[in-house]
Structure formats: C-alpha cells, structure tokens
Amino acid sequence: MFYTRQENYDPKYSKFRALKAQKEFWIQNYILYEDLGTIIETTLNYPKYQHTFLLDDQRFHFFNFQIKEQFPEKVTLHQLQNLINQKIEQANKETKEEFLFSHIDSILINGEKKQFIIGEKGEIEFRIILIYLNRATCLEFNDKYGNFQNQRNLEILPESFQTLWFLRNNIQQENFLLLYIRDAHCKGVLVESGFYKKIEMINFGVNSLMQMYKDNGISKYRYKNYEEIETNPFAKNLVVQTLEFYAQMLCRRIKESKLWNNNIFVISPIMKNAHFMETFNKEYSKDNNNYIIPFHFSEKLDLFGKQREPEDIDMLIYLNRIKKKELDQYKK
C-alpha cells in the first residue's frame, strides 16, 4: 500500500496532490491544503503504508560525476560503493546540505549499453548522480521521525526525478525543458545531457492569464471550446488577443530565465485549453526550431482504470515504477 504526496510549491499557500494506492493499486486522489510539517505528522498515523514525498525540485542539490575506468576483474558491490563514497566526500566539500541517495545510469561496458555494473569487467563508463536534501527540509522530517533516514517506509524524491528518466528512456531525448505551469507561478526544470542543469521559478502562472480574462470581460470564456467561442466573433477576438499576449509574455519570461531553445514538455491543467496550447506553440516556435509538447500520458503508462489529470504525470510515472518493481520481484 502506497501513500504518495506531491508538493505544488506556492510561497503563500501550501498545496499537495495526494494519491493513496491500496491493494491491487486501487487509487484515490485528492488535494491537501496543508503545510509539509502537518502532512509529515499525518504519515505517522499510517505505519503500514509506504510513504513517498515528491517534493519541489528546489529543495534538492544535484551532483553529477562521469566515471570511465578499466576494470580488469569483475566489478564488486564493494568497489562500486567505494567509488560512490569517494564522490560523496567530494560533494560534501561543495554543499552543506544532507546526502539523500545516489543513482547510477548511462552505463557502457566496452562501448555497449548495459543495465548493471556489478559482475562486469573491461572499460566501464557510467554516471554517479548524488541527490542532497536541504537542511531545512531535513529538520522538518527529523522533527517528526527522529532520524528520517532510518525509516524504511519513507521515500523522498524530487518531483521531476522519475519523469526525467522516463523521458530519457522512452522518448529518447537528452535535452529538454520541463515546464510546470501552475496557479501562481511556472517552474522550469532545464535538462541537458539527461541531467538537471537549472531550475527556475517564473512568477507568471495560470492566475495571471485568468486575471487577463477578467480584465477583458471574457471570464466566462475561460474554458469554452472552439465551437462555443466561434459563435461570438467579438468574444473570439478578445480570447485570441488575450492568449497571444499571455503567450508572448510567458515566452519572454522563459527567455529572460535562460531556458530558451529547448523542446518544452508542459505539465499543467492549462494543457486542457487547446486554444492556449496552439497559441503558445506558435509563439514559442517563432524564434527557434523547438516545440511545445503537451506531456499528458504515454501508452507506456498504466492509468489504473481512471481518468487522469495532466498534472498527475509525476505521480503516475512513480506509481508505474513501483508496480513494475513489484512485478519484477514477483517473477523472481
């Protein structure tokens, strides 16, 4: 049984998307308007659940080490752990945050892609990724759990972590921008060579667009479809102008944040507004050869028998990983 909570960061109002998966992945979704400390305390009431927090990426520090070495003998777990510990010591000199976990990827054994290093020999290339959690967040968890790192039923991840690897592995893209367009702000997660390059907040979310609709007297057309808007040429003109202006301003903010010139995967409820997605794509592709890609759901993902919202994608990818892990263990 799994209890997953994804942080929708807002400097003024705490908000988490929660997903409870019980036996056979029967899933319940809801929104929590509570701060992190309150939600951490709530987890203590469900000791039999596996608790996962997909926290805002800005709470983490990321380190990336490329390894290329000759191993004349088969690599052992002890050797690999020693290499990881060396990189942890190196990273500790550059950050005061707390080490959370390591991740190994991009494995090449004598030039051939492989899934695992242990038991291999020859020329081995791979990447060691270290994830650190900021101390303020660590203190919040330790306040409730003692040393939270000792809790076996607790997992903490950057919210985009599983999504990043999903895109790399299934869509074969190494460079892209994950753009979370939320109520009060946008968050850009820039990925280069398959790794976190930059995380930026842009104070220009859906609320800004909704205010433009209100100022232009077209609030009732926020969620209308093409056919309904077409029946009123005057309203249609105002809707088009409003969306064009918002798209222009958003593109300007993206460029100012130095997140430009990348294909953009949008994760947002605004994706359901076909007018906006069309206008945004048109505006963004004016100055570069990249596109806005509405990242909804892939055929590779199990939706667990329910209609999912666009902003569910991070939790859905995580849950699919958990299901695959359980199935793999069952096969063994």
N, C-alpha and C positions, 0 to 999 in steps of 0.2 A: 504494500500500500504506500502510495506516494503523495506527499503534500508539497506542491511547488508554488512559490510566490515570486512574482517578477516585479521589480521596482519600476514604477513610472515616475522618474525623478521630477520633482517640481519644488523650487526653493520655498514656495509658500504653502502648498498643500500636499500632504503625504498621500500617496496613492500606490496601491499594489494590485496587480492582477493575480488572482489565486486560482489554483487548479488542484482539485482533490481527485486522485485516481485510486479507486478501491479494487477489490479482487476482479480479475479479468478486465481490468482497465475500464471500469465503469467510471465516467468522468463527470465532475461537477465544476462549473466555472462561476466565479463571482468577483466583485471588486471590493477591496478593503480600503477605507479611508482612515488608515491608522499609521502611526509612525513606526519606524523599524524596531525600536525598543519594545513597543507593545506587542508587535507581531512575534518577535523572538520569544517573549514571555509566553505567548499563546501556544507555541510549539511544545512547551513542557507538558501541556495537557494531552498530548497525543504521542506518548513514548513508543508506541508500536509502529508509527509511521516513519518512512524515510523522508526527512525534511530537506528540501532544496531551496536555496535562495539564489535567484538570478538578479544580482544587484547591478546598479548602474555602473557602466564601464569606468567611469571617472573615479570610482573608489579603489581602483587597482593600478598597479605598476607592472609593466611587462618588460621582460628581458629576453633577448634572442641571441643564441650562440650557435654559430655554424661549426660543426666538427668534421674534420677529414683526417683520418688516420689509417695506418696499416696495422692490421691485427693478424699476425702470423698464426695465432692459435684462436680457437673458438672463443667468442666473447662470453664472459660470465656475468651473472647478475651483479656480483661484487665489483667487477671492473666498471660496469655501467654506472652503478651507484657512486663509485669514487669520482667518476667524471662529473656527474651531476653535483656532487658535494663541492667539487672544485669551483664550479660555476656559481654555486650558491654563495660561496665565500667571496668570489669576485663581485657578485651583485650586491652583497651586503655592504661593500665599501662605497657603493653609489646610492644607496637608499636607506632610510631609517624605518621603512615600513616592514611588515611582518611577512615572511615567506609563507605561502599558502600551499602551492603544489607545483609540480613540474609536468611537462608534456613533451613527448618525443614524436617528431614527424619528419617528413621528407627524407625517408631512408633509402639509400642507394648502396647495394652490395655489389662491388665490382661493376658499377655502372647500371645495375638492374634494380628496379623498384622492388622493395620488399616491405612487409608489414612489421616485421620484428627484427631485432638486432641480436638478442641472446641466441647463442649457438652458431652464429655466422662468423666467417673469417675472410681475410683479404683486405682490399681497400674499401673502407666503410665511410660513407658520408651520411650525416644526419643533423638534425637541428634540435637543440635543447631549448625549450621555452620555459621560463620561470615566471610564475604569477605571484605577485605580492599584494596583500590587502592592507589598506591604510590603517594606521593605528587607532584612529577614532572609531572606525567600524569594528575593529578587533575588540576594543574596550566594551562596546555595546553588547557583543556576543559573550564576552567573558563575564560581564556583569550578571548574566542570567545562567550561564553554563559552567562557570569556573573557567577552566581551560577548554575553550570550544574545540580546539584541535584534537582533543581526545574523544570527541563524540562520534561514534560510528554511524549514527543515523542522521548526521548533519552534513550537508554538502553546500559549499558556497562557490558560485561561479560568476564571472562577468556575463551579463545577459546576452551579449552577442557571441560568446565564445563558441558554442555549438553551431550557431548559424554560420559563422566564418568558415569552419571546417566543412560544413555541409556544402556551401557554395564552391569551395575549392575542389572538393572531391566529386561533386555531381554535375556542376556546371562548367568545370574546368576554367575558372577564372582566378587569376592570382592578384589582379589589381582592380579594385572597385571601391565604391563608397556606399556604406550602409547609412541610409538617411531615415531617421525616426522623426516623423512629423507629428508632434503631439499637441495638446491643447495650448500650453503656454510657450513652448519653445520647440526647436528642432535640435536633434543631436546628430552630428556627422561622425561616423567611425570610418576613417580612411585606412584602407588595407593595401599594402604594397608588398609584392613578393610573398603573398599569403600570410602576412603578419601585420599586427597593429602598427600603424605609422603615426597616426594622430587622431585625437578625439576632441571635437569642438562643439560648444553649445552656441546656438543661434537663437536669439530672443525674437522669434518671428514664427509662432506656431499657428494652429488652426484658429485660435481665438482672434488673431489679427485679421484673418480672412472673414470670420463671422462678423467682426466689427465693421468691416468694409461693406458687407451686405446690408448691415443695419443702417450705416450712414447713407447708403444709396437707396434706401427704401425698398429693398428687394429681399428682406429676410425670409419671406415665405417661399422663396425660390431656392433656398439653400440645398435642398435635397430632391428637387424636381428632376424628372428625366427629360430627355431631349424633346419628346413629343409634347409634353406639357408646356415647356418653355417656348416651343415653336409657335404655339397658339397666340402668344402675346409678343409681337415684334419689338415693342418698346422695352419690355422686361428682358427679352433676349439680348438686346443690345447692351443693357446695363450689366447683365450677368457676364457677358463676354468681356466687356471692358474691365469689370472688377477682377475676373480671373486672370486676365492678361496683366493687369497691374500687380497683383499679388505674385504671379509667377516671375515677373521682371524683378521685383524686389527680392524674392527668395533667391533667384539666381545671382543677384548682385551680392547678397549676404554670403552665399556659398563661395563666390569668387574671392570676396574680401577675407574669408576664413582660410583661403589657400587650399580649398578642397575641390578645385575645378579639374576639368579634363579627365574625368573617370566615368565609366558607366555607373549609374546610381540605382541601387536596389531600394525601393521605397517600402517602409514598414509603417503603416498608418491607417486609421479609419478613413482618412480622406481619399484613399485609393478607390473607395466606392463611388466617388464623384467622377464619372467618366469625363465630364467637361474639363475638370481641373487637370486630370492626368494627360489629356490630349494637349491642353494649353501649355502645361509645364514642360512636356516633352518637346513641343515645338519651340518654346523659348530657349530651353537648355541646349538644344542641338544647333542653334544658330551659330555659335562661336566655336564649336568643336565637333568632332565626329562621333561623339558618345551619345548615349541614350538613357532615358529614364525607364527602368524596368520595374513594373509593378510586381513585387515579390509577394505572391499570395501563397498558393500551395502547390507542391510538386506531386506528380504521380508517384514519386518515390516515398511519400509520406502517408502513413495511416492516419486518417482523420477520426478514428474511433467512433464512427457512426453518427457524427454530429456536424452541423453547420459551424464552421469556424470563422472567426473574425480575422482580418488581415494582421492585427496587432498580436494575435495568438502565436505567430510563427516561431518565435524563440522558444516558447514553452513546448510547442508541438514538436519541434525538432529534438528538444531534450527528451521528451517523453518517448519518441520513437527510438532514441538511442538506448533508453532504459529497457524498452520492450525487446530490442534486438539483443541486448546483453543477457536478458533473462532467457530468451530462446536459445542463444548460443550455449549458455550454461546447461540448459535442459538437454540439448543434443549431446553434450559431453557425458 
